[in-house]
Amino acid sequence: MSITQTSLAEILREHVTLQVESIDRMYLNVYIPKLQFESGASWFLRQERKCPVPSSAAMAPISRAFVAAIESYAQIHQVPVLTFEKGQRKDDVVAPYIKQAAGQEGIVLIGKAQEKTSTFRTTKGFGPRTQDCFPRLVRTTAMVNQYYFYGVDADFGPFFFKFSSYFPYTAKFCLNGHEYLKYQLAQAGIAYEALDNGILSCADVVQMQTLADGLCAEKIEALVRKWQARLPQPFTASERAGGYDYDISILQAEFALTQVLDRPLTGRLFFEEVIRENLDLGRPEQVQLIFERRITKTTPSRFRTRIITQGVTPTLHVDYKHSRIKQYHKEGRALRTETTINNTRDFQIGKRLKNLPALRQIGFQANRRLLHVQHLSHDCLLGEDAFQQVNQPQMVSGQRVAGLRFTDPRVQALFCALVAFRLLPQGFANHELRVLLAPLLGLAPDQFTQGQMTYHLRRLRLHGLIERIPNTHRYQVTEFGWRVAFFFTRVYSRIIRPGLAQVVPNAPPLDGLLQRRFNQIETALQDWIAQANLTMKLDSFTSSLLP
């Protein structure tokens, strides 16, 4: 299999041995809604704890009792307690304890670390008169002890539950969807081979995907509630029954598509080709297609494509607001495409755990759109018939339509504007295409009339490059139209213009590397022509020998 002769679509169609979509890492916020504001905290201390003055001094007994309950839990269950050092990678410290648990359910380690968190402190306030001084609570941040409960669940595998030791005792919960999938496969008796944070092979791929799809918000909430009930809590049962119970929201969710390739070396080399050909994915016009979100000048995001190399393995990063897509060659065996949503508000979706189905759809669709854009960039070759169909005048249903000549600057500008609308589900209208086309021709939008745009739309439609959406005045780009536009613009900008600038008479001499590459192309063309002539002569000679 040749890298230069095989498209990405063919690689992923014919050389993928396993493919699975799964939630990867989920980081949840476990908090008490009533205690997120100063007024709620003051009310709790007055009404539930009967403190005459709501202050940080009234919180100290609750914190001491909570820490004592954690230490007692560790002693009763014989769980080791460690203090994490600054800069220490927690996963490396915990891994031996998880491995030693050998799948047995329970807490295996309690880690303690000082981290900054949101809390309340007491400050002196002022009433209408300066002599009306009184203390009050204000929201602030502080460095407090965080307690990490690392455990293994019988259904979900490894997880951790992190509690703040200070008011309002907000917690974080972290789980991994691929670990959940491994445990579910084992329980179902389905043989599989593990990939680090993934699956390398499986005896029943269909059932594996079904199990991955079964990881829903209800199961995740049940997991959090299960371990919350088993671990020490800062609030009494009566307080929780009175409305001071924890709720769950999504801080971060990762949605992964893993495609295992049959030849690791080819996969790595081809992945590098994909990166080189898609360095423009971070541009706003590309990002809005991948995430299906309209991007304006006020969209708060840093539009860029980042290539990060660790060792010899590069990774591709595309950012959108607080979210991103990461694509990399995992352990030299699989192509991993992963959308990480760090703020659900980026997609006008709430943060509560019940919104997980909507986030799944966005995350997995973004993965597929990214691959689709990459498919097209590697699978846009046009044959001679297609080339002539676009360039020459045609008769379509008795209507004569002018050709879209490759060298016409207006046609090149039209194709450049057209590619921006490829993946928009609602298509585009006359004025929307005109706004993009006019600046490419050096005109203001009001200098490009609606009639001129209608003429171009008619040419595009009769050539089969766009089609009208039924019962509307909007159009969408066809698959053929996308390939034509993408191929024409890329060849013209990357080959024709820079190439002719170097080979025409009176051009400055080529630099060493470019001259060698040009000579290689010329030699390859001469060899191909000579081979073709030899084949024709042999065919003619063979025909002359036949009776």
C-alpha positions in Angstrom: 0.0 0.0 0.0 1.5 3.4 -1.0 0.9 6.4 1.1 0.9 8.7 -1.9 -1.6 6.7 -3.8 -4.1 5.9 -1.1 -6.7 8.4 0.2 -7.7 8.7 3.8 -11.2 7.5 3.0 -9.7 4.3 1.6 -7.5 3.8 4.6 -10.4 4.2 7.0 -12.7 2.1 4.8 -10.4 -0.9 4.1 -7.6 -0.9 6.7 -9.5 -0.3 10.0 -9.8 -3.5 12.0 -11.9 -2.0 14.9 -13.9 1.2 15.4 -15.6 2.3 18.5 -17.2 5.6 19.7 -17.2 6.0 23.5 -17.2 8.6 26.2 -13.7 8.9 27.5 -12.9 10.9 30.6 -15.7 12.8 32.4 -15.0 15.3 35.2 -18.1 16.2 37.2 -18.8 19.0 39.7 -20.7 17.7 42.8 -22.0 20.7 44.6 -24.9 22.0 46.8 -26.8 24.7 44.8 -28.1 26.5 47.8 -24.6 27.1 49.1 -23.1 28.8 46.1 -23.9 32.3 47.1 -23.3 34.4 50.2 -27.0 34.7 51.1 -27.5 30.9 50.9 -24.4 30.3 53.1 -25.6 32.8 55.7 -29.1 31.3 55.8 -27.7 27.8 56.3 -25.5 28.9 59.2 -28.4 30.8 60.9 -31.2 28.4 60.3 -29.6 24.9 60.2 -26.6 25.4 62.5 -28.2 28.0 64.7 -25.3 30.4 64.6 -26.3 34.0 65.7 -23.6 35.5 63.4 -22.8 33.8 60.1 -19.1 33.9 59.8 -16.1 31.7 58.9 -15.7 30.9 62.6 -19.0 29.1 62.5 -17.7 26.9 59.6 -14.6 25.7 61.4 -16.4 23.1 63.6 -18.0 21.6 60.5 -14.6 21.3 58.8 -13.0 19.7 61.8 -15.7 17.1 62.2 -15.5 16.3 58.4 -11.7 15.8 58.5 -12.0 13.7 61.6 -14.6 11.5 59.8 -12.3 11.1 56.9 -9.4 10.0 59.1 -11.7 7.6 61.0 -12.9 6.1 57.7 -9.3 5.5 56.6 -8.5 3.7 59.9 -11.6 1.6 59.9 -11.2 0.4 56.3 -7.4 0.3 56.5 -7.0 2.7 53.6 -3.5 4.3 53.2 -3.4 8.1 53.4 -0.7 9.9 51.4 0.2 13.6 50.9 0.8 14.5 47.3 3.9 16.6 46.7 3.8 19.7 44.6 4.3 18.9 40.9 3.8 15.2 41.5 1.8 13.3 38.9 -1.1 11.8 40.9 -1.9 9.0 38.4 1.6 7.6 38.7 1.4 7.5 42.5 -2.1 5.8 42.4 -1.4 3.3 39.6 0.3 0.6 41.8 -2.6 0.8 44.3 -5.2 0.3 41.6 -3.2 -2.6 40.1 -2.9 -4.2 43.6 -6.7 -4.0 44.0 -7.0 -6.6 41.2 -10.6 -5.6 40.4 -11.9 -5.7 43.9 -14.4 -3.0 44.7 -13.5 -0.4 47.3 -11.4 2.7 48.1 -7.7 1.9 47.6 -6.0 5.2 48.5 -6.8 8.6 50.1 -4.6 11.4 48.8 -4.3 14.8 50.4 -3.2 18.0 48.5 -3.4 21.7 49.1 -5.3 23.3 46.2 -7.0 26.6 45.5 -10.8 26.4 45.8 -13.8 28.7 46.0 -15.0 29.4 49.6 -16.3 32.1 51.9 -14.6 34.4 54.4 -15.8 37.0 56.9 -15.3 40.7 56.2 -16.6 43.9 57.9 -19.5 45.4 56.1 -21.2 48.8 56.4 -24.8 49.8 56.7 -26.4 53.1 55.7 -24.5 54.8 58.4 -20.8 54.4 59.1 -21.4 53.3 62.7 -23.6 50.4 61.5 -20.7 48.0 61.2 -21.4 44.3 60.9 -19.6 41.2 59.7 -20.7 39.5 56.5 -19.7 36.6 54.2 -18.1 37.2 50.9 -17.1 34.8 48.1 -13.4 34.3 47.7 -10.7 31.7 47.1 -8.3 30.0 49.5 -5.7 27.2 49.6 -7.3 24.3 51.5 -6.8 20.6 51.8 -8.4 18.5 49.2 -9.0 14.8 49.9 -8.9 12.4 46.9 -10.7 9.1 47.4 -9.3 6.7 44.7 -11.4 3.6 44.2 -12.4 0.8 42.0 -16.1 0.1 41.1 -17.4 -3.3 40.1 -19.1 -1.8 37.0 -17.1 1.3 36.2 -13.5 0.4 37.2 -11.1 3.1 38.5 -12.5 6.5 39.6 -11.7 9.2 42.1 -13.9 11.4 44.4 -12.3 14.6 45.5 -13.8 16.6 48.5 -12.8 20.0 49.7 -12.3 20.1 53.4 -13.7 23.6 53.8 -17.1 25.2 53.4 -19.1 24.7 51.1 -17.4 21.3 50.7 -17.7 21.1 46.9 -16.6 17.8 45.4 -15.3 16.6 42.0 -15.9 13.1 40.5 -13.8 11.6 37.7 -14.6 8.5 35.7 -13.4 7.0 32.4 -15.8 5.6 29.8 -13.2 3.3 28.2 -12.5 1.7 31.6 -16.2 1.3 32.0 -16.4 -0.4 28.7 -13.6 -2.9 29.6 -15.4 -3.9 32.8 -18.7 -4.3 30.9 -17.0 -6.5 28.3 -15.5 -8.7 31.0 -18.9 -9.1 32.8 -20.5 -10.0 29.5 -17.8 -12.6 28.8 -16.7 -11.0 25.6 -13.0 -11.5 24.9 -11.0 -8.3 24.1 -7.5 -7.0 23.9 -6.9 -3.8 25.8 -5.3 -0.6 24.5 -4.1 1.9 27.0 -7.3 3.8 27.7 -9.0 2.0 24.8 -9.8 -1.3 23.0 -7.4 -2.8 20.5 -9.5 -5.8 19.4 -12.8 -7.4 20.4 -14.6 -10.7 19.7 -18.0 -8.9 19.3 -17.6 -5.4 17.9 -21.4 -4.8 17.6 -22.0 -5.7 21.2 -19.0 -3.6 22.3 -20.5 -0.5 20.6 -23.9 -1.3 22.3 -22.2 -1.4 25.7 -20.4 1.9 25.0 -23.7 3.6 24.0 -25.2 2.3 27.2 -23.1 4.7 29.4 -25.9 7.2 30.1 -26.5 10.0 32.6 -28.6 7.8 34.8 -25.9 5.3 35.3 -23.3 7.9 36.0 -25.5 9.6 38.6 -26.2 6.3 40.2 -22.4 5.7 40.5 -21.8 9.1 42.1 -24.7 8.6 44.6 -23.5 5.1 45.4 -20.0 6.2 46.5 -21.3 9.5 48.0 -23.4 7.4 50.4 -20.4 5.2 51.4 -17.9 8.0 52.0 -17.9 10.6 54.9 -20.1 13.6 54.4 -19.9 17.1 56.0 -23.7 17.5 56.3 -26.2 15.6 58.5 -29.0 13.5 57.1 -31.6 16.0 58.3 -29.7 18.8 56.5 -29.6 16.8 53.3 -33.3 16.1 53.6 -33.9 19.8 54.1 -32.6 20.7 50.7 -28.8 20.7 51.3 -28.0 17.7 49.1 -25.5 17.5 46.3 -26.3 18.1 42.7 -24.2 17.0 39.7 -23.0 19.1 36.7 -20.5 18.5 33.9 -17.1 20.3 34.1 -15.4 18.4 31.3 -16.5 15.6 28.9 -14.4 13.8 26.3 -16.0 12.0 23.4 -13.6 9.7 21.5 -13.6 7.9 18.2 -11.0 5.1 18.1 -10.0 3.5 14.8 -7.5 0.7 15.0 -5.4 0.3 11.9 -4.1 -3.1 10.6 -0.6 -1.7 9.8 0.8 0.5 12.6 3.7 1.9 10.5 1.4 2.9 7.6 -1.0 4.4 10.0 1.7 6.6 11.6 3.0 7.8 8.2 -0.4 8.5 6.8 -1.4 10.4 10.0 1.6 12.7 9.4 0.3 13.2 5.9 -3.1 14.1 7.3 -1.6 16.7 9.6 0.5 18.3 6.8 -2.6 18.7 4.6 -4.9 20.1 7.3 -2.9 22.8 8.9 -5.7 25.2 8.1 -8.4 23.4 10.2 -8.1 26.0 13.0 -9.3 28.8 10.8 -12.8 30.2 11.7 -14.4 29.1 8.4 -13.2 25.5 9.1 -14.1 25.5 12.8 -17.7 26.6 12.2 -18.1 23.6 9.8 -16.6 21.1 12.2 -18.6 22.3 15.3 -21.6 23.4 13.3 -21.6 26.8 15.0 -21.7 30.3 13.4 -18.6 32.2 14.1 -18.5 36.0 14.1 -15.9 38.6 15.0 -17.1 38.6 18.6 -16.8 34.8 19.0 -14.5 34.4 22.1 -12.0 31.9 20.8 -8.4 31.7 19.7 -8.5 30.2 16.2 -5.5 28.1 15.5 -4.2 24.7 14.5 -1.6 23.4 16.9 0.8 20.5 16.2 2.3 19.1 19.4 5.0 16.5 19.2 5.8 14.2 22.1 8.7 11.9 21.1 8.0 11.0 17.5 4.2 11.1 17.7 2.5 14.4 16.6 -1.0 15.4 17.7 -3.4 17.8 15.9 -5.4 20.3 18.0 -8.3 22.5 16.8 -9.8 25.0 19.3 -13.3 26.4 19.6 -14.0 28.7 22.5 -13.3 26.6 25.6 -13.5 23.3 23.7 -11.2 21.5 21.4 -10.6 18.5 19.1 -7.5 16.5 19.5 -6.3 13.9 16.9 -3.4 11.6 17.4 -1.9 8.2 16.6 -2.5 6.3 19.8 0.3 3.9 20.8 1.2 3.5 17.2 -1.9 1.3 16.6 -5.0 3.5 16.4 -6.2 6.8 15.1 -7.9 8.6 18.0 -10.2 11.6 17.3 -11.3 13.2 20.5 -13.6 16.2 21.2 -13.2 17.7 24.7 -16.0 20.0 25.9 -14.8 22.1 28.8 -17.9 24.4 28.9 -21.3 23.2 27.8 -22.3 26.9 27.4 -20.2 27.0 24.2 -23.0 25.1 22.6 -26.0 26.7 24.4 -26.5 23.6 26.5 -26.9 23.5 30.3 -24.3 22.1 32.6 -26.5 19.6 34.5 -25.7 15.9 34.0 -29.1 15.4 32.3 -27.7 17.2 29.3 -25.3 14.4 28.5 -27.3 13.1 25.5 -27.1 16.4 23.7 -23.4 16.7 24.4 -22.8 13.2 23.1 -24.4 14.2 19.8 -22.2 17.3 19.5 -19.0 15.6 20.5 -19.3 12.5 18.2 -20.6 14.6 15.3 -17.6 16.9 15.6 -15.3 13.9 15.4 -17.1 12.7 12.2 -17.1 16.1 10.6 -13.3 16.5 11.1 -12.7 13.2 9.5 -15.1 14.1 6.7 -13.1 17.3 5.9 -9.9 15.2 5.9 -11.5 12.6 3.7 -12.3 15.2 1.1 -8.9 16.8 1.2 -7.3 13.4 0.3 -10.0 12.2 -2.1 -10.7 15.0 -4.6 -9.2 13.7 -7.8 -11.1 14.6 -11.0 -11.1 12.6 -14.2 -10.8 14.0 -17.7 -14.6 13.8 -18.2 -15.3 15.6 -15.1 -12.7 18.3 -15.9 -14.2 18.9 -19.3 -17.8 18.8 -17.9 -17.0 21.8 -15.7 -14.8 23.7 -18.1 -16.8 23.4 -21.3 -20.3 24.8 -22.1 -23.0 22.2 -21.6 -26.6 21.5 -22.7 -28.7 20.5 -19.6 -32.4 19.8 -20.2 -32.4 21.9 -23.3 -30.7 24.8 -21.5 -27.3 26.0 -22.6 -24.9 26.9 -19.7 -21.5 28.5 -20.0 -18.4 26.7 -18.8 -16.6 27.4 -15.6 -13.1 27.8 -17.0 -10.3 26.8 -14.7 -8.2 29.9 -15.5 -11.0 32.4 -15.1 -10.3 34.6 -12.0 -14.0 34.9 -11.4 -14.4 31.1 -11.4 -11.5 30.7 -8.9 -13.0 33.3 -6.7 -16.4 31.6 -6.9 -14.9 28.2 -5.9 -13.0 29.8 -3.0 -16.3 31.2 -1.7 -18.2 28.0 -2.4 -16.1 25.8 -0.1 -17.1 27.8 3.0 -20.7 26.4 2.7 -20.0 22.7 2.1 -21.2 21.3 5.5 -23.8 23.8 6.5 -27.0 21.8 6.8 -29.3 24.8 5.9 -27.2 25.7 2.9 -26.8 29.3 1.7 -28.7 32.0 0.0 -27.9 34.4 -2.9 -26.8 37.3 -0.6 -24.7 35.1 1.6 -22.6 33.9 -1.2 -22.4 37.4 -2.7 -20.9 38.7 0.6 -18.0 36.3 0.3 -17.5 36.5 -3.5 -17.4 40.3 -3.9 -14.3 40.9 -1.8 -12.5 38.1 -3.6 -13.1 40.0 -6.9 -11.9 43.3 -5.3 -15.5 44.7 -5.1 -17.7 45.8 -2.3 -20.9 43.7 -1.8 -23.1 46.5 -3.0 -21.1 46.6 -6.3 -22.0 43.0 -7.0 -25.6 42.9 -8.1 -28.2 40.2 -7.2 -28.6 39.6 -11.0 -24.9 38.8 -11.4 -25.0 36.4 -8.5 -28.1 34.7 -10.0 -26.2 34.2 -13.2 -23.4 32.4 -11.3 -25.8 30.4 -9.2 -27.5 29.2 -12.4 -24.1 28.1 -13.8 -23.2 26.2 -10.7 -26.6 24.5 -10.5 -26.7 23.4 -14.1 -23.2 22.0 -13.9 -24.3 20.0 -10.9 -22.0 21.8 -8.3 -24.9 23.0 -6.2 -28.6 22.0 -5.8 -31.6 23.9 -4.6 -33.1 22.9 -1.3 -36.8 22.0 -2.0 -39.4 24.7 -1.3 -36.7 27.4 -0.5 -34.5 29.9 -2.2 -31.4 28.3 -0.6 -28.7 26.1 -2.1 -26.4 23.4 -0.8 -23.1 22.2 -2.3 -23.1 18.7 -3.8 -20.5 16.2 -3.2 -19.3 16.6 -6.8 -19.3 20.4 -6.3 -17.2 20.2 -3.2 -14.6 18.0 -4.9 -14.4 20.3 -7.9 -14.1 23.5 -5.9 -11.6 22.0 -3.5 -9.4 20.5 -6.3 -9.5 23.6 -8.5 -8.6 26.0 -5.8 -5.8 23.9 -4.3 -4.2 23.1 -7.7 -4.3 26.7 -8.8 -2.9 28.2 -5.6 -0.4 25.5 -4.7 0.8 24.2 -8.0 0.0 26.4 -11.0 0.9 29.9 -9.7 4.0 29.1 -7.7 5.2 26.5 -10.2 4.9 28.8 -13.3 6.6 31.6 -11.4 9.7 29.4 -11.2 9.8 27.8 -14.6 8.9 30.6 -17.0 11.8 32.4 -18.8 13.6 35.2 -17.0 12.4 33.7 -13.6 15.0 33.8 -10.8 16.9 30.5 -10.4 15.4 27.8 -8.2 16.9 27.1 -4.8 18.7 23.8 -4.4 15.8 21.7 -2.9 13.1 23.1 -5.2 15.4 22.5 -8.3 15.9 18.9 -7.3 12.2 18.3 -6.7 11.4 19.9 -10.1 14.0 17.7 -11.8 12.4 14.6 -10.2 9.0 15.6 -11.5 10.4 16.1 -15.0 12.3 12.7 -14.9 9.2 10.9 -13.7 7.1 12.4 -16.5 9.7 11.4 -19.1 9.9 7.9 -17.7 6.1 7.6 -17.7 5.9 8.8 -21.4 8.6 6.4 -22.4 6.9 3.5 -20.7 3.6 4.4 -22.4 5.2 4.6 -25.8 6.9 1.2 -25.3 3.6 -0.3 -24.3 1.9 1.0 -27.4 4.7 -0.4 -29.7 4.5 -3.8 -28.0 0.7 -3.8 -28.5 1.1 -2.9 -32.2 3.8 -5.5 -32.7 1.6 -8.2 -31.0 -1.3 -7.3 -33.2 0.7 -7.6 -36.4 1.6 -11.2 -35.5 -2.0 -12.2 -35.2 -3.6 -13.9 -38.2 
